[in-house]
Amino acid sequence: MKPITCPQFVELEKDLIDEFVACFQENVEEIEHTIQTLEHQVNPDLINELFRSMHSLKGNCRMVFLDAMVDVIHELEEIVSDMRKGELPYQPMFGVFFMSIIGYVETLVGQLASDHTADGDLQESLLKVIAKVRNASPGNVIAVINEGLDELLSGPKDAGEAPRPEAAIPSYFAPGKDSDQQLFRFLARQLDQLSIYRKDRTQKELELCTAINEELGGPINEEQLSAAVLLHDLGMAFVPVGLAHKHEEQLSREEQKIMAAHVATSSQILHRFGGWEDAAQIVLHHHEHYDGSGYPFGVSGKDIPMGSKVLAICDAFFEITSEREDRSYKKSLFEAVRYVNSYNGSLFDPDCVEAFNMAVRKLYIAKES
């Protein structure tokens, strides 16, 4: 299938595209919040709210000539419409399905914004999977959703063709042709999509880490920092799900060892690529504390790489502001800022905390005023 081009969209001024992307992300956050609430209670008002958010997302895409995205979101909207009519009961798996499809739509929008072209095969696959879900019987819909998400992960197959070994690789990932950074972004997105609670968290962390680095005067190589942020949690994919969602104080000594090992796993993966040694060191030490109370080596102060200190702050910030399965509602930005500042000089480097405060003010506070 031909790539998606959306020429009217890519010809828009960069500031306008950036504004649309920011608005798109706000819409997605609204949808995610409603879905999280639906996990605890299902009522007509929440279903209506979900429909309105979907409709708003579709309208914004139409406004900037993203017709291919409009088609996909419209089909999702139709599923929610059936729920509003009482023809289809809402189940938690629908939330996973909606956020997964929207995540792929974000991928396509990102491709258009950066490369001026997007994967037409992926867009077609999204429409086919949504159609299967819409046509499924209520009693079979969860199985169809699971099958559809597996299809998207494995990539499209031509009708009548026998499965090929490379069919297990998504169509928007070109083995041997993508740069390391493209692969890192792909892996980060896949990790975030394992849980609706991590939606786009890695990209947000990268934005904040980059801003803090700029406030510090740019002592950290941008490419190395980017690689570290994108892959710092990859090792968590090898940690048992139940363990990953436990509070630190609930972990046994053996479980603490398993959790601590994830930094070594992520670091080793970066080392294997070659050329990312600084990024590997950032990842390896990003759970160290300024006062030496962290892991894996208990180093302190100047012995911790600057990138690790920055990543540690961002990790803590988003751990507090992100929704989790063991916490009904995420805490506010100001509570997260207060937490970081309360550990200034103990968990976190004072210079990095000051840079963090300035970065948060520019990224989140000034934007709201």
Beta strands, then each sheet from edge to edge (+ up, - down):
end
